[in-house]
Amino acid sequence: MTSRVDGMALVIDIKDPLAVTAVSTIRAGDTDALRRLLTERPQLATARLADPDGSTTRTLLHVLTDWPGLFPGGAATVGVLVAAGADVNARFTGPHTETPLHWAASCDDVDVLDALLDAGADIDADGAVIGGGTPLDDAVAFTQWRAAQRLVDRGARTTLWHAAALGLMDRLHGHVNGPHRPAPAEISDALWGACHGGRLPAAEFLVDEGADVNRIPGWERLTPLDAAIRSGTGTVADWLRGRGAVTAAELDQR
């Protein structure tokens, strides 16, 4: 077995036969086989699986929630791993520090998301690939709308951006008309989020509040119209056109 101990955790090469067996068992949803494996090798519950060059490590809960996710029996697998000692808030190590909840949100895996939260996962953990943010940031950015709504329902902290992208009108009004009105650029970026989410009422409200229909945000060279077209929401795209919106390509031709 290609392994070492780092602090209290066993680190195993992801190509090691033991790691391969653990990964295949989890992805098959074979909880009985997983229990037997964890009984024979209890250190696996908290082990880190390392890429061959050692640049990244992840836990078995990360394996369960890795893209594309939605592996059979996911919620039950969370229960088996947690009962064996797995840390629901363990961090990926590498270019970001996402928890398993970040990854479940990015895969729209609501059953596993619920199981992780029930087991004590931090709903507002930072470290996302999206601006170092929360699982909700990942879900909204990657258009995983079921997961995003479930996170909100379970108490995730929401921002102006989240409210716009999810069409949470009461929260959107609260952010814009509260004691600390957002800057014009923030309102325009929120419009981009509303178009990304295909939320016409939110887009209408934000334009009425002064949002720039042609603002290109700092994270992607797309106008709100581009975002609406990509989201497949023709109603929003048509409405934007009626308000003078253009695509980034059209802006470049001006």
Beta strands, then each sheet from edge to edge (+ up, - down):
strand 1: 3-6
strand 2: 9-13
strand 3: 48-50
strand 4: 57-58
sheet 1: 1+ 2- 3- 4+
end
